[in-house]
Amino acid sequence: MKTLQETSEDEATGLNVQLSPARGLSAGTGRIEGESGALPHDRPGEPVKQSADQITTRSAGSKAVQSGSKVAQAVTLIYVPLHLGGSHRGVSMGPAAMQVAEVQDRIEALGFKVVREISINVPHSVCWWDKHSAARCVPEITQVSEEVASAVEGAMANGTIPITIGGDHSLAIGSIAGVANYYRKLEETFGLVWFDAHGDINTPDTTQSGNVHGMPFAVALGQGDPRLTELYGFSPKIPGQRSVLIGIRDLDPPEREIINDCGVTAFTIRDIDHLGLGRVTDLSLGAVGSDISGIHLSFDLDVLDPEIAPGVSTPARGGLNYREIHLALSLLAESQLIRSIDLVELNPAFDIQNRTAELATELILTCLGKRIL
C-alpha cells in the first residue's frame, strides 16, 4: 500500500493532514493523522466540525481544473460481454441488461451525446488451461484486451468519455491500457480510482483459481502474465502511487502483501465506516496527485451491498449503500476529472427484475454529473 509522507491540504476540513501508512489502514487503525499525530477531532471521540463554506470543490489544484478545460459532453459506449475471466457465464449478459435499462437514452437525456456504440467480440472457443501460465484463458483475454484498448483510446482521442460495460473485470486490462497509451502519447499522467469488494490484484503466482478477473489491478501495475502486462509494449500502465482502491473487504492472503508493497492507497470497508465515504473520496482525490490530467474510474458493482445490488457474480456482505455510493461518485464528478469509466461484473442471472442494471445506469449518470439541484 501507499505510504504518504508528504502533507497535503485537506479541503474538506481545512486542516493540513497526513495520510498514515496504508499498512496501518489495512491493519484496522483507520488513522488520518494531523500535525500532532492525533485524529483531527476537536476532542477524542467527537467528529470533525465543518461549516458549509468549508466543504469546497475537491482537488481544485488539478491540471484539468487549473486550465479551465471542459469535461467532454460526448460518450462512447463500449459493450464487452466478457466472461472468460471468471467462472460465471451469466456476466456476459451484463451489456444486454444495461441496454434493457436504456442506458443510452438516459445518458442522452442528461445532455450528453452518445456518438458511438461499440460491441467487442469475445471468442467462444477457449483454452481454459495454458501450460505457460496458471492463469486461465490468457490468449483469448489478450485478444479481447487489445480490442478494448483500441476502442477506449480511440474514443478518448475523439474527445469522448469511453464507458466500458461488462462483462467481468478482466476487461479493465484493456481499458486501462487504452487510457495509459492515450496519455502516454500526450506525455501526461492520469489517476486510477478502483471501487471493488475484492483486491483483483492476484498474479499467476498467487492465484488459487486461475481466474483473470482477480488479476486486472496487478496487470495494470505491471505484475502478471507478460502477454497481458505488455500490451502496447510498455509496463506498468500506471504506478501504484497514482492508484486508489476503495471498498475492499474480501482479500486473498497474498493480495494483502501485494497491496502493502506496490504503493497503492487502499481504503477498506472499515476505513469507510470510520471516516465516512465522503472523506475517503476526498483523500482519494488527493492521493492520485494534483498534476493529473484525468481519472480512470473502474467500478465493480460488487463493492455495493448485495441488498441493493444482487445481480453480481461475487457478492460480499457489508458493502456500500445507495446513498454512500451516490455521494462518492458525485464528488468524483464534481472534480471534473473523470475521463473514462469501467462498469463491470453485472450478472443478470443473479439479478432481480433488472434492479442492479437499473442501479448501474443511475451510477453512470451520477458519474457524468447528474445532480439533485
C-alpha positions as CSV (number, residue, x, y, z in Angstrom):
1,M,0.0,0.0,0.0
2,K,0.9,3.6,-0.4
3,T,2.7,5.5,2.4
4,L,2.4,9.2,2.0
5,Q,5.0,11.1,4.0
6,E,4.2,14.4,2.3
7,T,1.5,16.5,3.9
8,S,-1.4,17.7,1.7
9,E,-4.2,20.1,2.2
10,D,-7.5,18.5,3.2
11,E,-10.1,20.9,1.8
12,A,-13.0,19.2,3.5
13,T,-11.8,20.1,6.9
14,G,-9.4,23.0,6.3
15,L,-6.6,21.1,8.1
16,N,-3.2,20.0,7.0
17,V,-3.4,16.3,7.3
18,Q,-1.0,13.4,6.7
19,L,-2.1,10.0,5.5
20,S,-0.8,7.5,7.9
21,P,1.0,4.5,6.3
22,A,-1.6,2.5,4.4
23,R,-0.4,-0.6,6.1
24,G,-1.9,0.8,9.3
25,L,-5.2,1.4,7.5
26,S,-5.1,-2.2,6.3
27,A,-4.4,-3.4,9.9
28,G,-7.5,-1.6,11.0
29,T,-6.2,1.6,12.5
30,G,-8.0,3.8,10.0
31,R,-5.9,6.7,11.2
32,I,-5.7,10.1,9.4
33,E,-3.1,12.0,11.4
34,G,-2.9,15.7,12.0
35,E,0.3,17.5,12.6
36,S,0.1,16.5,16.3
37,G,-0.2,12.8,15.3
38,A,-3.8,12.6,16.7
39,L,-7.0,12.3,14.8
40,P,-8.2,15.7,13.7
41,H,-11.1,15.8,16.2
42,D,-11.9,18.8,18.5
43,R,-11.8,16.2,21.3
44,P,-11.2,12.5,21.2
45,G,-14.3,10.6,20.2
46,E,-16.0,13.7,18.6
47,P,-16.5,14.2,14.9
48,V,-14.8,17.0,13.0
49,K,-17.0,20.1,12.9
50,Q,-17.4,21.6,9.5
51,S,-19.2,24.6,8.3
52,A,-20.9,24.8,4.9
53,D,-18.2,27.0,3.4
54,Q,-15.5,24.6,4.4
55,I,-17.0,21.9,2.2
56,T,-15.5,23.0,-1.1
57,T,-14.9,21.7,-4.5
58,R,-12.3,18.9,-4.3
59,S,-8.9,18.6,-5.9
60,A,-9.1,22.2,-7.1
61,G,-5.3,22.2,-7.8
62,S,-5.6,19.6,-10.6
63,K,-4.2,20.4,-14.0
64,A,-7.6,20.0,-15.7
65,V,-9.3,22.4,-13.3
66,Q,-6.5,24.9,-13.4
67,S,-6.5,25.1,-17.2
68,G,-10.3,25.5,-17.3
69,S,-10.7,22.6,-19.7
70,K,-14.2,21.3,-20.1
71,V,-15.2,17.7,-19.5
72,A,-16.3,16.0,-22.7
73,Q,-20.0,16.2,-23.4
74,A,-20.0,13.2,-25.6
75,V,-19.8,9.5,-24.7
76,T,-18.7,6.3,-26.4
77,L,-20.4,3.1,-25.1
78,I,-18.2,0.0,-25.4
79,Y,-20.0,-3.3,-24.7
80,V,-17.8,-6.2,-23.6
81,P,-19.7,-9.4,-22.9
82,L,-16.6,-11.0,-21.4
83,H,-17.0,-14.0,-19.1
84,L,-13.6,-15.7,-19.6
85,G,-12.0,-14.0,-16.6
86,G,-14.2,-15.9,-14.1
87,S,-16.5,-18.9,-13.7
88,H,-19.9,-17.2,-14.1
89,R,-21.1,-17.1,-17.7
90,G,-24.1,-15.0,-16.8
91,V,-21.8,-12.0,-16.6
92,S,-21.6,-11.9,-20.4
93,M,-25.3,-10.7,-20.4
94,G,-24.3,-7.5,-18.5
95,P,-24.2,-5.3,-21.6
96,A,-27.6,-6.5,-22.7
97,A,-29.1,-5.8,-19.3
98,M,-27.8,-2.3,-19.4
99,Q,-29.4,-1.8,-22.8
100,V,-32.7,-3.0,-21.4
101,A,-32.2,-0.4,-18.7
102,E,-32.0,2.2,-21.6
103,V,-28.5,3.4,-20.7
104,Q,-28.0,5.2,-24.0
105,D,-31.3,7.1,-23.8
106,R,-30.8,8.1,-20.2
107,I,-27.3,9.4,-20.9
108,E,-28.6,11.4,-23.8
109,A,-31.5,12.7,-21.6
110,L,-28.8,14.1,-19.3
111,G,-27.5,16.2,-22.1
112,F,-24.7,14.1,-23.4
113,K,-24.4,12.8,-26.9
114,V,-23.7,9.1,-27.4
115,V,-21.6,9.3,-30.5
116,R,-21.0,5.6,-30.9
117,E,-21.8,2.2,-29.5
118,I,-19.1,-0.5,-29.9
119,S,-19.6,-4.2,-29.3
120,I,-16.4,-6.1,-28.7
121,N,-16.3,-9.7,-29.9
122,V,-15.5,-12.3,-27.3
123,P,-14.2,-15.7,-28.5
124,H,-16.5,-18.7,-27.9
125,S,-13.8,-21.3,-28.3
126,V,-11.3,-21.1,-25.5
127,C,-8.4,-22.9,-24.0
128,W,-9.1,-22.9,-20.2
129,W,-5.6,-24.0,-19.2
130,D,-2.3,-22.8,-20.5
131,K,1.0,-24.6,-19.9
132,H,2.7,-21.2,-19.9
133,S,0.6,-19.7,-17.1
134,A,-1.5,-20.6,-14.1
135,A,-4.0,-18.0,-15.4
136,R,-6.9,-19.2,-17.4
137,C,-7.8,-18.1,-21.0
138,V,-4.9,-15.7,-21.3
139,P,-4.7,-15.9,-25.2
140,E,-8.4,-15.1,-25.5
141,I,-8.4,-12.4,-22.9
142,T,-5.3,-10.8,-24.5
143,Q,-7.2,-10.7,-27.8
144,V,-10.2,-9.0,-26.2
145,S,-8.0,-6.7,-24.2
146,E,-6.3,-5.5,-27.4
147,E,-9.7,-4.7,-29.0
148,V,-10.9,-2.9,-25.8
149,A,-7.7,-0.9,-25.6
150,S,-8.0,0.3,-29.1
151,A,-11.7,1.2,-28.7
152,V,-11.0,3.1,-25.4
153,E,-8.0,5.0,-26.8
154,G,-9.9,5.9,-30.0
155,A,-12.9,7.2,-28.0
156,M,-10.6,9.4,-25.9
157,A,-8.8,10.7,-29.0
158,N,-12.2,11.6,-30.5
159,G,-13.0,13.8,-27.4
160,T,-15.5,11.4,-25.8
161,I,-15.7,9.6,-22.5
162,P,-15.4,5.9,-23.0
163,I,-17.8,3.9,-20.8
164,T,-16.8,0.3,-21.0
165,I,-19.6,-2.0,-19.8
166,G,-19.0,-5.7,-18.9
167,G,-18.6,-8.3,-18.5
168,D,-16.1,-9.4,-15.9
169,H,-13.4,-7.1,-14.5
170,S,-10.7,-8.6,-16.7
171,L,-11.9,-6.1,-19.3
172,A,-10.0,-3.4,-17.3
173,I,-6.8,-4.8,-18.6
174,G,-7.7,-3.5,-22.0
175,S,-9.4,-0.3,-20.9
176,I,-6.6,0.9,-18.7
177,A,-4.1,0.0,-21.4
178,G,-6.0,2.2,-23.8
179,V,-6.2,5.1,-21.3
180,A,-2.5,4.8,-20.5
181,N,-1.5,4.8,-24.1
182,Y,-3.6,7.9,-24.8
183,Y,-2.0,9.9,-22.0
184,R,1.5,8.5,-22.8
185,K,1.3,10.0,-26.3
186,L,0.4,13.3,-24.8
187,E,3.1,13.0,-22.2
188,E,0.5,13.4,-19.4
189,T,-0.4,11.4,-16.3
190,F,-3.7,10.1,-15.0
191,G,-5.0,8.6,-11.8
192,L,-6.9,5.3,-11.2
193,V,-9.8,5.1,-8.8
194,W,-10.9,1.5,-8.3
195,F,-14.1,0.5,-6.4
196,D,-14.2,-3.2,-5.5
197,A,-15.1,-5.6,-2.7
198,H,-12.0,-7.5,-3.7
199,G,-8.4,-6.6,-4.4
200,D,-8.3,-8.0,-8.0
201,I,-4.5,-7.9,-7.5
202,N,-3.6,-11.5,-7.7
203,T,-0.9,-12.8,-10.1
204,P,-0.5,-16.2,-11.8
205,D,1.9,-17.0,-8.9
206,T,-0.6,-16.2,-6.2
207,T,-3.9,-17.2,-7.6
208,Q,-5.8,-20.2,-6.3
209,S,-8.5,-20.2,-9.0
210,G,-6.6,-19.1,-12.1
211,N,-9.4,-16.6,-12.8
212,V,-8.0,-13.5,-14.6
213,H,-10.9,-11.3,-13.3
214,G,-9.0,-11.5,-10.0
215,M,-5.8,-10.1,-11.6
216,P,-6.5,-6.9,-13.6
217,F,-5.3,-4.4,-11.0
218,A,-2.0,-6.3,-10.7
219,V,-1.7,-6.3,-14.5
220,A,-2.2,-2.5,-14.6
221,L,0.7,-2.2,-12.1
222,G,2.9,-4.4,-14.3
223,Q,2.6,-7.7,-12.4
224,G,1.4,-10.8,-14.0
225,D,1.5,-12.6,-17.3
226,P,3.7,-10.7,-19.8
227,R,1.1,-11.2,-22.6
228,L,-1.2,-9.0,-20.6
229,T,1.2,-6.6,-18.8
230,E,3.0,-5.8,-22.1
231,L,0.0,-4.6,-24.1
232,Y,1.2,-1.6,-26.3
233,G,4.8,-2.6,-25.4
234,F,5.2,-0.8,-22.0
235,S,4.6,-1.6,-18.4
236,P,3.3,-0.7,-15.9
237,K,0.3,1.1,-17.3
238,I,0.0,3.2,-14.1
239,P,2.2,3.4,-11.0
240,G,0.8,2.3,-7.6
241,Q,1.3,5.9,-6.3
242,R,-1.4,7.1,-8.8
243,S,-3.9,4.4,-7.8
244,V,-6.6,4.1,-5.1
245,L,-8.6,1.0,-4.1
246,I,-11.8,1.7,-2.3
247,G,-14.2,-0.6,-0.5
248,I,-12.2,-3.8,-0.2
249,R,-13.5,-6.4,2.3
250,D,-12.6,-9.8,0.9
251,L,-8.9,-10.3,0.1
252,D,-6.8,-13.4,-0.5
253,P,-3.8,-13.5,1.8
254,P,-1.2,-12.9,-0.9
255,E,-3.2,-9.8,-2.1
256,R,-2.6,-8.1,1.3
257,E,1.2,-8.4,0.8
258,I,1.0,-7.1,-2.8
259,I,-1.1,-4.1,-1.8
260,N,1.3,-3.3,1.0
261,D,4.3,-3.4,-1.3
262,C,3.0,-1.8,-4.5
263,G,2.3,1.7,-3.4
264,V,-1.5,1.7,-3.8
265,T,-3.6,3.8,-1.4
266,A,-6.2,1.4,-0.1
267,F,-9.3,2.1,1.9
268,T,-11.0,-1.0,3.4
269,I,-14.7,-1.1,4.3
270,R,-13.6,-0.5,7.9
271,D,-11.8,2.7,6.9
272,I,-15.0,3.8,5.2
273,D,-17.0,3.1,8.4
274,H,-14.6,5.0,10.5
275,L,-14.0,8.1,8.2
276,G,-17.1,8.2,6.0
277,L,-17.1,7.7,2.3
278,G,-17.2,11.4,1.6
279,R,-13.9,11.9,3.5
280,V,-12.4,8.8,1.8
281,T,-13.3,10.2,-1.6
282,D,-11.6,13.5,-0.8
283,L,-8.5,11.7,0.4
284,S,-8.5,9.5,-2.7
285,L,-8.6,12.6,-5.0
286,G,-5.6,13.9,-3.1
287,A,-3.8,10.6,-3.2
288,V,-3.7,10.3,-7.1
289,G,-1.9,13.6,-7.3
290,S,-2.7,17.2,-8.2
291,D,-0.9,17.1,-11.5
292,I,-3.0,14.5,-13.3
293,S,-5.0,15.3,-16.5
294,G,-7.8,12.8,-15.7
295,I,-9.1,9.9,-13.7
296,H,-10.0,6.4,-14.9
297,L,-12.8,5.1,-12.8
298,S,-13.0,1.3,-12.6
299,F,-16.2,0.3,-10.8
300,D,-17.0,-3.2,-9.8
301,L,-20.7,-3.5,-8.8
302,D,-19.8,-6.0,-6.0
303,V,-18.5,-3.1,-4.0
304,L,-22.2,-2.4,-3.3
305,D,-24.1,-4.3,-0.6
306,P,-26.0,-7.3,-2.1
307,E,-29.2,-5.9,-0.7
308,I,-29.1,-3.1,-3.3
309,A,-27.1,-4.9,-6.0
310,P,-28.0,-8.6,-6.0
311,G,-27.0,-9.1,-9.7
312,V,-23.2,-9.6,-9.4
313,S,-21.0,-12.6,-9.8
314,T,-19.2,-12.5,-6.5
315,P,-21.3,-10.7,-3.8
316,A,-19.8,-9.9,-0.5
317,R,-21.9,-8.8,2.5
318,G,-21.4,-5.4,4.2
319,G,-20.9,-3.3,1.1
320,L,-21.6,0.3,0.3
321,N,-25.2,1.5,0.4
322,Y,-27.3,3.6,-2.1
323,R,-26.7,7.0,-0.6
324,E,-23.0,6.4,0.1
325,I,-22.1,5.4,-3.4
326,H,-24.0,8.3,-5.0
327,L,-22.2,10.7,-2.7
328,A,-18.8,9.3,-3.6
329,L,-19.5,9.4,-7.4
330,S,-20.9,12.8,-7.2
331,L,-17.8,14.1,-5.5
332,L,-15.7,12.5,-8.2
333,A,-17.9,14.1,-10.8
334,E,-17.5,17.5,-9.2
335,S,-13.7,17.2,-9.5
336,Q,-14.3,17.3,-13.3
337,L,-11.5,14.7,-13.7
338,I,-13.4,11.6,-14.8
339,R,-12.3,10.9,-18.3
340,S,-13.1,7.2,-18.7
341,I,-15.2,4.6,-16.9
342,D,-15.5,0.8,-16.4
343,L,-18.7,-0.7,-15.2
344,V,-18.2,-4.4,-14.5
345,E,-19.4,-7.7,-13.0
346,L,-23.1,-7.1,-13.7
347,N,-24.6,-10.6,-13.8
348,P,-28.3,-10.7,-14.8
349,A,-28.5,-14.4,-14.0
350,F,-28.4,-13.4,-10.3
351,D,-30.4,-10.2,-10.6
352,I,-34.0,-9.5,-9.6
353,Q,-36.1,-7.7,-12.2
354,N,-33.0,-6.0,-13.6
355,R,-32.6,-4.0,-10.4
356,T,-28.8,-4.0,-10.5
357,A,-28.7,-2.9,-14.1
358,E,-31.1,0.0,-13.3
359,L,-28.9,1.0,-10.4
360,A,-25.7,0.7,-12.5
361,T,-27.3,3.1,-15.0
362,E,-28.1,5.6,-12.3
363,L,-24.5,5.4,-11.1
364,I,-23.2,6.2,-14.6
365,L,-25.4,9.2,-14.7
366,T,-24.1,10.4,-11.3
367,C,-20.5,9.9,-12.7
368,L,-21.5,12.1,-15.6
369,G,-22.6,14.9,-13.3
370,K,-26.3,14.3,-12.7
371,R,-27.3,16.4,-9.7
372,I,-30.4,17.0,-7.4
373,L,-30.3,20.7,-7.9
